[in-house]
Amino acid sequence: MEDQIAELTARLSEIEASAGVTNTMFAEAYYYLSIPLMVLIHAGFLAYEMGASRMKNVLSSGMKNILAFAFVIPTFWFFGWWVYWAFPTGLSLSMGPMEISGAEYASAIAWGWGESAQYMGPNIADNASGVFWGAFALFAATTASIMSGAVIERIQTVGFVILAIVLGSFAWVVAAAWGWHADGWLVTKFGVHDFGAAGLVHAVAGFFALGVLINLGPRIGKFNEDGTANHIGGHNLPLTTTGLMLIIVGFWGFLMACMILPGEGWSWFADKGATIYGTPMNLSALAFNILMGISGGIIGAWIFTRDPFWMMSGALAGIISVASGLDIYFPAITFIVAFVAGLILKPAANILESFGIDDAVGAVTVHGTIGLYGVIALGIFGAGYPALQGAAGEVATISFLGQVIGAAVFALLGFIPGYVVSLLLSGLGMLRTPEAAELAGLDPVKVTAAAYPEGIPASASPNN
């Protein structure tokens, strides 16, 4: 009998070990697949922004988007990831209550050198950290792509790259450390909850772009002497709307990467499917709520505008508006919150334009204004729900005040560095393209290739 019990125990151990390996492999594959899906976001931004540009600026807009992606990835490796692990408790390197951050991690990561592999990969003993880092790196690159659309057709390339690095590898990372981390002081002290990063990715990027736009100024011909605005249309609306749909596809990868799977041995919440805060989460909630958010945003924008550009922008606004609470909302609430986001989208963009701000693609409104709306809306519809499940079982709860505080911090973390860095670049002559180059077009002045070497029909390019 004892021999049989010992044999059964051994077999059970083997089965458990095999299951653990299977879970780990699934988790690795899951995050690995989220990365190429998020790359589709950048394919979408590329098409979206080139279509929204006039013919004379098409390739210049595309090149800036490609460069933003390329520069943010290595800078996020060298110092962005370090910021995330080092500063969740504030500006010190102190350990937080979950004991998963602070000086120990900051020292080990070592700014992308030395012993960083033990937390970031490649490391033969750790198969998952690299893909987890990759997902975060794509979050970082997304912030830079959000900003890039707002500033097309008049920003200098080098100045833009510097701004993209500051946003993608610093500004949003501080927001993530404070509000998207189980040790984050916004989470532990105020119960801030932002599951899908409506505030700490989208609002930070949108308000960073606003700070830049104030110093960059409008495109030539955008505003009349009396302050009224002229419409400057892109050369290819079908390309723009297709790009927006690609961003929607990429959002599935973005949001699936916001979830921590059960059985991930490297995670601090290994016993259940969870948000990054340790609160319960599953893929079913994403399936219901993402689709309802897309639909609500499109319908709201359609009712107000009947414009395919704003309808597809409404799809983005719908997802962003509910992203903070995708793990909490019921589908009906998701639809209502997203529908309202679609309704207010174009009026909010008009108000911004009335202040003399030339946001070429509505990025400040779609990501900034709607991002803050989404964070605050969760304080209404999600009040009392758990914001954080602590290691010892203690629970922080969502509140309206906490979400308002989080929204304000996210906006400031975007706007202040965006404004200050762009002001410095402007003073150094590195921000705005010279007037003659802007009038001639950035493609013939700055780019060696031609977007349409054989031309396109004049009827298709009224604003070339």
Helices and strands as residue ranges (DSSP letters): H 2-52, G 55-57, H 58-75, I 76-80, H 81-86, H 103-109, G 110-112, G 114-116, H 117-120, H 129-150, H 157-166, I 167-171, H 172-179, H 185-190, I 198-203, H 204-216, H 237-256, E 259-260, E 274-275, H 283-305, H 308-323, H 331-354, H 363-363, I 364-369, H 370-381, E 386-389, E 395-397, H 400-427, H 435-440, H 442-446, G 458-460
